[in-house]
Each structure stands twice: as structure tokens, then as C-alpha cells.
């Protein structure tokens, strides 16, 4: 964690006093995050993610800062989850019906055959598709509201935070020293600006989710086998019953 700079917070003047319990010290005008607490909270959150994934729950990753956008998409895709890595459109969660309509339109535009259309019509359709892809591309396969939302950069994603609160959706937040822990259900105190730090924490989240998803898949496979056996036994019983009846 030290090598990846997880412990570096923001400048002292930018801190949120509510983060005081998670700050170890101040050095050269920078707050230093208590890595012991980071370690404990990271384990707690990872365990939660594994448990939720093992139940078949879905996850939405949110992080729109330039330095994190690519990483957010990569991590989400690696665990078959959803993501928003450009501007958060107001109502993505609270106005889901409208957003879902826009996602359907995006999917239609991607499968649309342009044969017979004029260059102007094709250009207009491409413009619409590109705009929808930019903001909703990470939600194309999301058919319902997510069960858990993972947020990077709380001050920038405050609208996403509020929407989670309004709908009662569990949120997990990476908390830098300028964040408010009272707005997160679960959190990990950590540097949310450094790519190395973000990779360290998000990779732990990724591993935890994939571990739970593996358990869920194994459970589903065993369930299918049991159902097949039950159907086979039922059919066998029916055949024997009919023979006796004759």
C-alpha cells in the first residue's frame, strides 16, 4: 500500500473534518491516511463484495475523473459489471425508466442497417449513437437497477451518492481526506487520485467480486444438476406408476 501511495491524502486545507478518525498524521502540508484502517476496511468491503456476488447481485462502478475513467471501465468489464466513467447524467438511478429507454435506443442504433439512407441521415444517426455511447455505453447490458454502487471520487460524484441514498441502494466509496464518510454505506479510506492507488484498491474489489461470482456459478450448476435428477426421478416414477396401473 505504501508503494502505491494509498496513504497520501489531500492538502490539509482541503480536508473534511469528518475524516479525522482515518488520518494518521500531517506531513509537509499533506494529510497521511492511516493504512491500518485502510487494510481493515478493505478486508471488510472485500468480504461484503464476495458475499453479494455469491448471491448473484449486480454492481455499478462510478468514476468520471479523467485519470480513473479507463480503469473504471476495465475493472467493471472484467467482472461482468456496469460502469459510468463520463459525466453522471442526473436520474440514471432515480429516473431509471427514462434512462432505460435511452439505452434501448442506443442498442437499436448499434444494430441499425444504414442501407438506403443518405449520408446526412447516416451522419445524424452516428452522432446520436456516439453521444449515447459516451454516457451510457457502460450500461448497455444493465436491465435493472444495480444492487451495489462502487464510487470513486465522492465530491465529483455527489449526485450518484444522493441517488443511491434516495433509493436505498448500497454504496461503497473510496474516501480520500476531502470526503464525507457519513454519506457512504461502506468505504475504504484511500488516495482516490493516484492511478497506482486506485489500481491497488479496485483490483482487490475485482478479485472479491469474481470470487463471489465463481461461488454463484458453482451453486447454479449444482442446482441445475439437482433439478435434472429430480425431473428424471419424477419421470421414472410416473412410468412405473402407469405400468402398475395397467
Backbone torsions as a table, in degrees:
resi	resn	phi	psi	omega
1	UNK	NA	-36.8	178.5
2	UNK	-65.7	-42.3	-179.3
3	UNK	-61.0	-34.1	-177.6
4	UNK	-91.7	0.5	175.6
5	UNK	75.1	24.2	179.8
6	UNK	-60.0	-27.8	-173.6
7	UNK	-81.8	-10.6	-177.5
8	UNK	-80.3	122.3	176.5
9	UNK	-98.1	-159.4	179.0
10	UNK	-91.3	177.3	174.9
11	UNK	-61.3	146.7	-175.9
12	UNK	-54.1	-39.6	-176.2
13	UNK	-67.6	-16.1	-177.8
14	UNK	-99.9	6.0	-172.2
15	UNK	-74.3	160.0	171.7
16	UNK	-105.4	119.1	-177.5
17	UNK	-52.8	-24.7	-179.6
18	UNK	-69.3	-13.4	178.4
19	UNK	-89.4	0.3	-177.6
20	UNK	-50.8	-41.9	-178.6
21	UNK	-64.2	-15.4	-175.8
22	UNK	-108.6	9.3	-179.8
23	UNK	-104.4	127.8	-177.5
24	UNK	-84.2	-43.7	-176.9
25	UNK	-164.8	179.9	175.1
26	UNK	-123.4	132.5	-179.9
27	UNK	-140.2	123.1	179.7
28	UNK	52.3	41.4	177.9
29	UNK	77.5	7.9	-179.8
30	UNK	-117.3	135.8	175.7
31	UNK	-78.0	139.3	178.2
32	UNK	-106.7	123.8	-178.3
33	UNK	-77.5	141.2	179.9
34	UNK	-72.8	105.2	-174.9
35	UNK	-69.6	-22.7	176.5
36	UNK	-64.6	-42.3	178.2
37	UNK	-69.9	-36.8	176.6
38	UNK	-58.2	-45.9	180.0
39	UNK	-60.1	-46.2	-178.2
40	UNK	-65.7	-44.3	-179.0
41	UNK	-70.3	-34.2	178.6
42	UNK	-64.3	-41.5	177.3
43	UNK	-65.3	-40.4	-179.8
44	UNK	-63.9	-46.2	-179.6
45	UNK	-67.2	-40.6	179.5
46	UNK	-61.2	-41.3	178.1
47	UNK	-62.9	-42.2	179.1
48	UNK	-62.1	-44.5	-179.5
49	UNK	-62.8	-40.7	178.5
50	UNK	-63.8	-43.4	179.9
51	UNK	-62.9	-44.0	-178.9
52	UNK	-67.2	-42.7	179.6
53	UNK	-64.6	-34.0	-179.8
54	UNK	-69.1	-13.8	177.4
55	UNK	-98.3	1.9	179.8
56	UNK	83.7	18.8	-179.4
57	UNK	-72.2	158.2	-178.9
58	UNK	-109.2	154.9	-174.3
59	UNK	-129.7	141.2	175.7
60	UNK	-121.9	121.9	177.1
61	UNK	-95.5	133.8	-179.5
62	UNK	-128.4	124.6	176.9
63	UNK	-170.4	110.7	-172.4
64	UNK	-109.4	0.5	176.8
65	UNK	-67.1	143.4	-174.5
66	UNK	-52.7	-44.0	-174.8
67	UNK	-71.4	-14.1	-176.3
68	UNK	-111.2	-13.2	-171.4
69	UNK	-57.5	-46.2	-179.5
70	UNK	-66.1	-40.5	-179.6
71	UNK	-64.6	-40.5	178.7
72	UNK	-58.7	-46.4	-179.9
73	UNK	-63.9	-43.7	-178.4
74	UNK	-61.8	-48.3	-179.0
75	UNK	-63.2	-45.4	-178.4
76	UNK	-61.6	-46.2	-179.1
77	UNK	-64.7	-33.6	-179.2
78	UNK	-69.3	-15.5	178.0
79	UNK	-125.0	28.0	176.3
80	UNK	51.3	43.4	179.6
81	UNK	-114.0	-176.0	-176.5
82	UNK	-112.1	163.7	-178.5
83	UNK	-154.8	154.9	169.7
84	UNK	-127.8	114.1	-177.7
85	UNK	-124.9	9.8	170.8
86	UNK	-116.2	-152.0	-178.8
87	UNK	-65.8	136.0	175.7
88	UNK	-75.4	117.0	178.2
89	UNK	-80.7	125.9	-179.1
90	UNK	-54.9	129.4	177.6
91	UNK	93.1	9.4	178.3
92	UNK	-54.5	-37.0	178.7
93	UNK	-100.3	-48.8	-175.4
94	UNK	-73.2	-22.1	176.9
95	UNK	-119.8	48.3	-172.0
96	UNK	-59.0	-36.6	-178.0
97	UNK	-58.9	-43.3	-179.9
98	UNK	-68.4	-43.1	179.4
99	UNK	-63.1	-39.2	179.8
100	UNK	-61.9	-36.4	176.9
101	UNK	-63.9	-41.0	178.8
102	UNK	-65.6	-37.3	178.5
103	UNK	-66.0	-40.3	177.8
104	UNK	-62.1	-39.5	178.8
105	UNK	-64.1	-41.3	178.3
106	UNK	-60.5	-45.1	179.7
107	UNK	-63.6	-37.1	177.9
108	UNK	-66.1	-42.9	-179.3
109	UNK	-64.5	-34.3	-179.9
110	UNK	-70.3	-29.0	-179.2
111	UNK	-99.2	2.8	-176.8
112	UNK	-72.4	133.7	175.7
113	UNK	-88.7	128.0	-174.6
114	UNK	-96.1	7.6	179.5
115	UNK	-59.2	129.3	177.4
116	UNK	89.1	-5.9	179.0
117	UNK	-88.6	153.0	178.9
118	UNK	-77.1	164.5	179.2
119	UNK	-60.1	-37.6	-179.3
120	UNK	-66.5	-42.9	179.6
121	UNK	-65.0	-41.9	178.6
122	UNK	-62.7	-41.7	179.6
123	UNK	-63.9	-41.3	179.3
124	UNK	-65.6	-41.4	179.0
125	UNK	-66.0	-39.8	178.3
126	UNK	-63.9	-40.0	179.0
127	UNK	-62.0	-44.1	178.2
128	UNK	-62.6	-46.2	-178.3
129	UNK	-62.2	-45.0	-179.0
130	UNK	-62.1	-39.0	-179.8
131	UNK	-67.7	-44.5	178.7
132	UNK	-66.0	-39.9	179.6
133	UNK	-62.2	-39.6	-177.8
134	UNK	-60.5	-45.3	-174.4
135	UNK	-97.1	-25.3	-175.3
136	UNK	-121.2	5.2	-177.8
137	UNK	-57.7	-33.1	-179.3
138	UNK	-80.3	-1.4	-177.8
139	UNK	-114.9	6.3	-172.8
140	UNK	-55.5	-33.0	-177.2
141	UNK	-101.5	6.9	-178.3
142	UNK	-85.9	105.6	-175.9
143	UNK	-90.5	-12.8	-179.7
144	UNK	-150.4	170.8	178.9
145	UNK	-60.7	143.6	180.0
146	UNK	-72.0	158.2	178.2
147	UNK	-84.9	-31.7	-178.5
148	UNK	-137.6	136.1	176.9
149	UNK	-115.6	126.1	180.0
150	UNK	-104.9	120.2	-171.0
151	UNK	-115.4	130.9	175.7
152	UNK	-117.9	121.4	-179.1
153	UNK	90.4	61.3	-174.3
154	UNK	-51.8	-47.6	-178.7
155	UNK	-58.7	-35.6	179.8
156	UNK	-79.0	-24.0	-175.3
157	UNK	-110.2	30.7	-175.1
158	UNK	-61.7	-30.3	178.3
159	UNK	-67.0	-38.6	176.7
160	UNK	-65.2	-40.0	178.8
161	UNK	-60.0	-47.5	-178.3
162	UNK	-63.8	-39.2	-179.4
163	UNK	-67.0	-37.9	176.0
164	UNK	-61.8	-43.1	179.7
165	UNK	-63.6	-43.1	-178.4
166	UNK	-63.0	-34.3	-176.9
167	UNK	-98.0	-5.6	-179.8
168	UNK	73.5	26.6	177.7
169	UNK	-85.5	131.3	-178.8
170	UNK	-64.9	135.6	179.3
171	UNK	-123.1	144.8	175.0
172	UNK	-121.3	128.5	-173.9
173	UNK	-128.3	138.1	168.7
174	UNK	-82.0	118.9	-174.7
175	UNK	-105.2	111.5	171.1
176	UNK	-86.0	178.4	-173.5
177	UNK	-73.0	-3.5	177.1
178	UNK	-103.9	12.5	-176.5
179	UNK	-100.3	172.1	179.9
180	UNK	-117.5	106.2	-178.0
181	UNK	-63.9	-22.0	-179.1
182	UNK	-70.6	-12.3	-179.3
183	UNK	-94.5	-1.3	-177.0
184	UNK	-115.0	141.4	175.5
185	UNK	-73.3	-48.8	175.8
186	UNK	-132.4	151.6	-177.0
187	UNK	-156.7	165.6	174.9
188	UNK	-131.9	115.9	177.1
189	UNK	-67.2	117.7	-176.5
190	UNK	-166.7	158.8	174.7
191	UNK	-64.5	118.5	-178.0
192	UNK	-105.4	17.1	179.5
193	UNK	-110.5	-35.9	-178.0
194	UNK	-76.1	129.8	178.1
195	UNK	-60.1	-41.5	-179.4
196	UNK	-61.9	-43.1	178.9
197	UNK	-64.1	-45.0	-179.6
198	UNK	-64.0	-40.9	178.0
199	UNK	-61.9	-41.6	-180.0
200	UNK	-60.1	-50.6	-176.7
201	UNK	-70.8	-48.0	-176.8
202	UNK	-66.4	-31.6	175.5
203	UNK	-65.6	-35.0	175.0
204	UNK	-65.0	-41.6	177.0
205	UNK	-61.6	-43.9	-179.4
206	UNK	-59.2	-48.4	-179.7
207	UNK	-62.0	-39.5	-179.5
208	UNK	-66.0	-42.8	179.9
209	UNK	-66.1	-45.3	-178.9
210	UNK	-64.3	-34.9	177.1
211	UNK	-62.6	-44.4	178.4
212	UNK	-68.0	-39.3	179.1
213	UNK	-63.4	-36.2	177.6
214	UNK	-63.1	-42.5	178.3
215	UNK	-63.1	-40.3	-179.4
216	UNK	-65.2	-43.1	179.3
217	UNK	-64.0	-40.7	178.3
218	UNK	-64.0	-40.5	178.2
219	UNK	-63.3	-43.8	179.8
220	UNK	-64.1	-39.1	179.2
221	UNK	-64.1	-44.8	178.8
222	UNK	-63.9	-36.9	-179.8
223	UNK	-65.4	-41.0	178.7
224	UNK	-63.7	-42.0	179.5
225	UNK	-62.7	-42.8	178.6
226	UNK	-62.6	-41.8	-179.0
227	UNK	-64.3	-40.5	178.3
228	UNK	-63.1	-42.9	178.6
229	UNK	-62.5	-42.3	-179.7
230	UNK	-63.7	-41.2	179.2
231	UNK	-65.6	-42.1	179.4
232	UNK	-62.4	-44.2	179.1
233	UNK	-64.4	-38.2	-179.8
234	UNK	-66.0	-43.7	178.5
235	UNK	-64.0	-40.9	179.1
236	UNK	-62.9	-41.7	179.6
237	UNK	-63.9	-43.6	-178.9
238	UNK	-62.2	-41.3	179.3
239	UNK	-63.2	-43.1	179.7
240	UNK	-65.5	-40.1	-179.2
241	UNK	-63.1	-41.8	-179.5
242	UNK	-66.2	-38.6	179.1
243	UNK	-63.6	-43.6	-179.8
244	UNK	-64.4	-38.2	-177.5
245	UNK	-65.8	-37.5	179.6
246	UNK	-66.6	NA	NA
